């Protein structure tokens, strides 16, 4: 489905832009620990944006395409919650934002389980 490919493309753009921003503008402003937190957000953002890109063609080739689309939206929520909370934590230093991160991790896990069910 085009929506998943668009969502994946947009998220790849954002992840690359934020990665470049981190490498150039934040490297000297963030502590080493906060830079690692930021980079973890980038790593998971890219991995799951690539997943979104793959779900587009997959949704066209399986019977249960609505589940594949649902998996994509759950992965997108995971990007927002997991990577977004890590970006916010690293930039603000507010440690309580780290409590949101596991919710994003659960969304990633749920998205991949939904995909497994869709293609089974």
URQUI-V803446 format. One line per field, one symbol per residue. ss: DSSP state (h for helix, s for strand, l for the rest). psi: psi as a letter, one per 20 degrees, with the letter a starting at -180 (. if undefined). Layout:
BEGIN
ss=???
psi=???
END
This chain:
BEGIN
ss=lhhhhhhhhhhhhhhhhhhhhhhhhhlllllhhhhhhhhhhhhhhhhhhhhhhhhhhhhhhlllhhhhhhhhhhhhhhhhhhhhhhhhhhhhllhhhhhhhhhhhhhhhhhhhhhhhhhl
psi=phghgggggghgggggghgggghghihihqrgghhggghgggghggghhhgghhhfhghijqgmhhhggggghhgghggggfgghhggghhhjohhhiihghhhghggggghgggghhi.
END
